[in-house]
Amino acid sequence: MRAVARSYFESVSPAHDWHHVQRVEALAERLLAEHEGDADPETVRLAVLLHDIGRSREDRGVVDDHAEWGAREARRLLEKRSVDPERVDAVCHAVRVHRYSNDHEPGSPEAKLVCDADNLDALGAVGLARCFTYGGERGEVIHDPDRPPTDDDTAEGATQYNHVHKKLLDLPDRMYTDAGRRIAADRAAFLRAFVARFDREVRGER
């Protein structure tokens, strides 16, 4: 399944490439090791490998929601390989609900772990690198001092600086596991330190 999943990442944004999947995989393993619940490791691992297989299609405008398409495609791939039906349902649920901007809540321990691992990769130093990489690809403004986050009524942030405030720094409150919350707190502290330094540099103080 790893080789099959990787085949969906041949022409993708660096912000959502196979390296992202590998980082989420490492984070999911850490969360599994620290998790006190009864999450099924194999379900988590399959969902991590498959969670972004639809991302490039959304970026190209082929599908509207990569999570929805990815869940359907994951079901096709897993059923083709005679994976246990209950596990197929569990994996597809985790893929369907992992997206930050959808209206679906994870309803299983496995889905919560996948959501946390995916969101953690959007925090900290890696999260910043992904944020500005993705914004650069889309030709978005890094920072506009005339449009601070408090005056920005867009959902995702009109600039990458605003995106850090509106989405990334909101992620710790969206963690579902205790281990996820601990890691998120550390990574968010790095983001806040970066923002403080960024503000000073913009003002010419550093």
N, C-alpha and C positions, 0 to 999 in steps of 0.2 A: 504493500500500500504506500510505502514511503516513495518508491520510484514513480508510482502512478500519480501521487499527489504532486510531486515535484514537476511533473510534465506540464502542469497548469501554470508554471511560473517562468516560462521561457522569455516572455517579453512583458515585463511588469515594471511598475514604478519602484525605485529603490526603497521607498518608504514602506512598501508592502511586498517585498521580494521573498525569496526562499530563506534568506538570512533572518528575516523577521520571524518566519515560522520556526526556525531553529532556536531563536532566542525565546520565543513563547514556549517552545518545548522544554527548554532548560528551566524556565520559570515554573512551568506546570509540574515538573519533577520535584522542584523544591517545595512547591505548595503541597504536593501529595505526601512528601516526607514529613511535613509539619502539620498536615491536616489531621484533626482528631475525629473526623466523621467516617462514613463508610463508602466513600466514593470508589468506583470501580476504575482502577488504573488503566486498563486496556481501553475502556470507553473514552477516558480523558485523552489518551495518547492518539487514538484514531481521530477524535474531534479536533485536536490541535493540528494534526497533519492536514485535515480537510477544511479547516475553518475559513480559509481565504482563497479557495480554489476558484471562486467567482469574481475575485477582486479585479483582475485585469479586464474582465468583460464589463464590469460597471465603469471602470475608468475609460473604456473605449466607447461607452454609451450603448453597448449591446444589451445590457440588462439594467433595470432600475435599482435592484437591491441585490448585492452580491451574496448576502447572507441567505436570503430566500432561495435564490438560484442554487447556491452552494449546497443547501440542505437537500434539495431535490436531486442534485447531481451526486451527492454523497450517498443517498439512498440507492441510486442506480448502481454505483460502484460497489457498495457493500453487498447488496442483494445478489449481484452478479458473482460475488465470491462466497456466497452461501454463509455469510455472517449471521449469527443468531438474531432472529427478528427483534427481540427485546433490546439487544445491543444496538441494532440498526436504528431503532426508534430513539434510543438515548443519545446516540452520536448525532443524529440529524437534529434533534431538539437543541443540543449544545451549539451546533453550527448555526441554526436559525436564530438563536437569541444572543449570540456573542456580540453583535454590532452595537456600538455605543448609542447611535442615534435612532434605534428602532424603539417600538413601543412594547416589546416583549421582555418579560422578566424570566430569568432562568428558574426552572422549577425542579431542578435536581442538584445534588451535590456536585456531580460531574460538570454540569453546565456552569455552575458558580465558579468552579476552579478554572475552567477555560476562560470565562469572562475576566476573572481577576488576572490570569496570566497574560491575556491579550492586552488588557488595559495597563498593566504594569510596564509593558514595553513602550507605552506612550508617555511614560514618566521618566524623570531623571535625565542623565546626559544623553542616553540613546533617544529618549523621547524628544528632546530638543533637536537633535540631529535630524530625526525623521520629520519633525514639524517644519523646519526650514527647508529641508530637501523637497518636501511635497509642495510647499508654497512656491519655491523657486520653479519647479516644474510647471506650475499653473500660472506663473507670472504675477504672483500676488505680492503686495507691498509688505516689506518687513515690518515697518513701523511708521505710523503717521501721528506726530505729536498733536495735530489738530483733531484727532479722533481717538481720544482715550477710551479704554474699555468701558468706563461708566457712561459714555455717550454713544456706545456702539450697540444698536438694537438687533444686530444679526445674531443668528443662533450659534454660528461657528467662529465668529470674529472676522471683521473686515480686513484685518492685517494679521500677520503671523504672531506678532507681539500680543495682540488682543486674543488670538486663539489660545495662547498659553494661559491667559487669565480665564477665558470663558469655558474652555474645555479641560485642558491638562490639569490645572490646579483644582478642578472639580472632581477629578478621578478618585482621590482618596475616599471621598464620601460615597463612592459607588462600589467600593469593595464589599465582597460578600463573605470572605473568610478572615479569620483572625490573622493568619499568616500574611494574607494579602494586604491587610491594613498596616501591619508592621513594616513591610517592604515599601508600601506606598508612602508612608509617613517619611521615611528616610529619603526617598526619591523626590518627594514634594519639597522637602527642605532644601535640596540642591536647586530645584527650580526657583524657589523664592530667593535664594542667594544670587542666582543668575539674574533675576529680574531686578534686584536691588543694584547690582553692578551695572546692568544695562542702563537703568535710569540715570545713574551718575555719569556714565559715559555720554549719553545723549545730551545731558546738560553741560558737558565739557568739564566736569569735576574730576575726572580720572583720565 
